[in-house]
């Protein structure tokens, strides 16, 4: 361990550790978890935190959300990201019903990074 981690094993946090453990497709009693996977999920959790802070700052302190049934996306990018969210929620639900937690984690991970952060936050509409 000292050769692999001369400065010790980096802290990852409980959320990252939980996600790393849930991301494995385990068919037995053993889970082969490496530190790199836990670190990757630590970065993912940090990305969630930063994206939420960014969105809340962009919305401003007086933002009041509308009920979902009254929300009508106006911008094409809003419609696109909502369609991707619906797909991710459907995939996550199917995977959870099949007891495939690793697949549900993958659906959430893919939506958050590839659709929401990489596309929508970079090029989406800005609140007025």
Rosetta blueprint (number, residue, H / E / L):
1 X L
2 X L
3 X L
4 X L
5 X L
6 X L
7 X L
8 X L
9 X L
10 X L
11 X L
12 X L
13 X L
14 X H
15 X H
16 X H
17 X H
18 X H
19 X H
20 X H
21 X H
22 X H
23 X L
24 X L
25 X L
26 X L
27 X L
28 X L
29 X L
30 X L
31 X L
32 X L
33 X L
34 X L
35 X H
36 X H
37 X H
38 X H
39 X H
40 X H
41 X H
42 X H
43 X H
44 X H
45 X H
46 X H
47 X H
48 X H
49 X H
50 X H
51 X H
52 X H
53 X H
54 X H
55 X H
56 X H
57 X H
58 X H
59 X H
60 X L
61 X L
62 X L
63 X L
64 X L
65 X L
66 X L
67 X L
68 X H
69 X H
70 X H
71 X L
72 X L
73 X L
74 X L
75 X L
76 X H
77 X H
78 X H
79 X H
80 X H
81 X H
82 X H
83 X H
84 X H
85 X H
86 X H
87 X H
88 X H
89 X H
90 X H
91 X H
92 X H
93 X H
94 X H
95 X H
96 X H
97 X H
98 X L
99 X L
100 X L
101 X H
102 X H
103 X H
104 X H
105 X H
106 X H
107 X H
108 X H
109 X H
110 X H
111 X H
112 X H
113 X H
114 X H
115 X H
116 X H
117 X H
118 X H
119 X H
120 X H
121 X H
122 X H
123 X H
124 X L
125 X L
126 X L
127 X L
128 X L
